Amino acid sequence: MVDAMIDVQPEDPMPVPPPQPDIDACCGNGCDPCIFDLHDLAMDAYRQALRAWKSRHPEAS
């Protein structure tokens, strides 16, 4: 008897947003990049990853 092949999908967890820095974590010296600029970039990457994940998992919308 031949076992049926099982389609095993690798785990594909939903992306999670990066933690927002505490307002007090900013030194206020005008750093370039500021921690809030870095967070904005991380949020852009998160949104892009989330859109891609949702396209792979339409049932989750």
CYANA upper distance limits for C-alpha pairs under 8 A (distance plus 0.5 A):
 14 MET  CA     50 LEU  CA      7.49
 14 MET  CA     53 TRP  CA      6.99
 15 PRO  CA     46 TYR  CA      7.30
 15 PRO  CA     49 ALA  CA      7.07
 15 PRO  CA     50 LEU  CA      6.29
 15 PRO  CA     53 TRP  CA      7.97
 16 VAL  CA     46 TYR  CA      7.65
 17 PRO  CA     43 MET  CA      7.11
 17 PRO  CA     46 TYR  CA      6.36
 18 PRO  CA     39 HIS  CA      7.83
 18 PRO  CA     42 ALA  CA      7.01
 18 PRO  CA     43 MET  CA      7.10
 18 PRO  CA     46 TYR  CA      7.87
 20 GLN  CA     39 HIS  CA      7.21
 21 PRO  CA     25 ALA  CA      6.99
 21 PRO  CA     35 ILE  CA      7.67
 21 PRO  CA     36 PHE  CA      7.54
 21 PRO  CA     39 HIS  CA      7.87
 22 ASP  CA     26 CYS  CA      8.14
 25 ALA  CA     35 ILE  CA      8.43
 26 CYS  CA     34 CYS  CA      7.90
 26 CYS  CA     35 ILE  CA      7.11
 26 CYS  CA     36 PHE  CA      8.31
 30 GLY  CA     34 CYS  CA      7.27
 33 PRO  CA     37 ASP  CA      6.33
 33 PRO  CA     38 LEU  CA      7.08
 34 CYS  CA     38 LEU  CA      6.95
 35 ILE  CA     39 HIS  CA      6.67
 36 PHE  CA     40 ASP  CA      6.65
 37 ASP  CA     41 LEU  CA      6.88
 38 LEU  CA     42 ALA  CA      6.71
 39 HIS  CA     43 MET  CA      6.56
 40 ASP  CA     44 ASP  CA      6.76
 41 LEU  CA     45 ALA  CA      6.89
 42 ALA  CA     46 TYR  CA      6.61
 43 MET  CA     47 ARG  CA      6.57
 44 ASP  CA     48 GLN  CA      6.77
 45 ALA  CA     49 ALA  CA      6.64
 46 TYR  CA     50 LEU  CA      6.48
 47 ARG  CA     51 ARG  CA      6.66
 48 GLN  CA     52 ALA  CA      6.83
 49 ALA  CA     53 TRP  CA      6.57
 50 LEU  CA     54 LYS  CA      6.54
 51 ARG  CA     55 SER  CA      6.77
 52 ALA  CA     56 ARG  CA      6.98
 53 TRP  CA     57 HIS  CA      6.63
 54 LYS  CA     58 PRO  CA      6.08
 54 LYS  CA     60 ALA  CA      7.28
 54 LYS  CA     61 SER  CA      7.20
 57 HIS  CA     61 SER  CA      8.10
